[in-house]
Amino acid sequence: MTAEKGTSSKEKVAHLKAMDVSAVWHPFTQMQEYALEEPVIISSATGVRLTDIDGNTYLDGYSSMWCNVHGHHVPEIDEAIRSQLGKVAHSTLLGLSNIPAIELAEKLVEISPEGLNRVFYSDTGACAVEIALKMAFQYWQQRTDPRPEKTTFLHLNGSYHGDTLGAISVGGIDLFHRSYHPLLFPTLSAPAPHPYRCSFCAEEAQCNQGCNIAVEEILKRDGHRITACIVEPLVQGAGGMLVHPTGYLERISELCRAHDVLLIVDEIATGFGRTGTMFACDQEDVRPDLMCLGKGLTGGYLPVAATLATDEIHEAFLGEHSETKMFFHGHTFTGNPLGCAAALATISKFEKDATLEALQSKIAHLSRALGKISELDHVGDVRQCGFIAAIELVANKKSKRPFPVEDRIGARVCSQARQRGLLVRPLGDTIVIMPPLVIDLPDLDMLLQIVQEAIQSVTGGSAGG
Ligand SMILES: *Cc1c(COP(=O)(O)O)cnc(C)c1O
């Protein structure tokens, strides 16, 4: 075995592991704990499997952080990047253009909800959100009938829109966001729907629409000063995979229209088939004013994000140079040709492989399996939205009492899963299952089997009934 062939020598492996701990600062990671465990260093991947430098293979149960769509090492996407690499790797979009960026914009306009005719590129989801916030803000200042008093934003509790300061300002996860509080701009927040732990209707047999009514009250009272309402459509991801009741998004959209508030839909996690349709918005026929895309846009290959806007918003930025109405925003790698080529190949693969059609039976299969998992002793709640699933573990099923934080139940379950050959990450004590859309039924069964074993090995619970 030689290093050139991709398998590493013992010394090389040891060196990489030592340097990973001493030189790399990992995101969302307590490095003090990280240093105590053997790092898993990925060296290659194909389909739904990742291989590390020790030769261990893992199922990619979280789509490499929610972004992989068609699997790894996909011939068509690899080829699209290689072919573009033979032409030009990068050239700026500031005052210039490039072929893949144009073709991708055309495609995104075609497949996204009606009315979104303008594509602004960036390189990460958080950026796409910053851009939407700035566009919404500037739109009200500059439109023909300006509304300069519109300076704040409405978001949901438990929301997650990325980690830059603007995105954190409209974020609602206290644990992630509280230490930055003095740096953030003030916003308004509304209670999020959370059927399992709902503050409005958890004790009632039927949803009482309390969460919708709360949004309505805020918009009635403060709509005149709200620029836009930003939501993760159908399911709030990092907040715990909170699945919204049917009709919630549509109602938010109607309320925003009625109160002259723009609707920003953050489809960074939900876009590109994740909820069973191309976009979550499609399920409730919602037409937002601004839409943020990232993650799955390039099939999870390269950092490309996009903010889609309506013509009405775009027009507010038109004028003579001296009017200084342009959108003052750009990034070095905006519209990167390699990334846009990967995105184009990702989207055409949806059509070629009928990915969404094939996905429907997997969603149904996942749903049946979750039904069984929900019977385990310490599974308080299972949630599903399309090909997103979450399993919330609790100390007491009846009272819904959580495990003590210091027990790190979620992290321990994922560590057990890893030992059994599956990569997943928890959100607190909620285990998230989010494999690439391309996974087949036998692999999906293997994944679910490992999750169940990992839960039982940590919580000691039996398969109750
Ligand atoms: C991941 C995510 C983001 C942030 O995207 P990055 O590319 O990590 O900056 C924003 N919104 C939602 C809903 C996400 O899931």
The ligand as an ORCA input file, in Angstrom:
! r2SCAN-3c Opt
* xyz 0 1
  C     -27.275     25.355      7.330
  C     -28.305     26.415      7.339
  C     -27.968     27.758      7.161
  C     -26.544     28.227      7.049
  O     -25.896     27.762      5.918
  P     -24.284     27.757      5.896
  O     -23.932     27.350      4.530
  O     -23.874     26.759      6.946
  O     -23.848     29.135      6.245
  C     -28.988     28.681      7.116
  N     -30.271     28.312      7.251
  C     -30.641     27.032      7.427
  C     -32.080     26.693      7.535
  C     -29.668     26.040      7.498
  O     -30.027     24.771      7.739
*
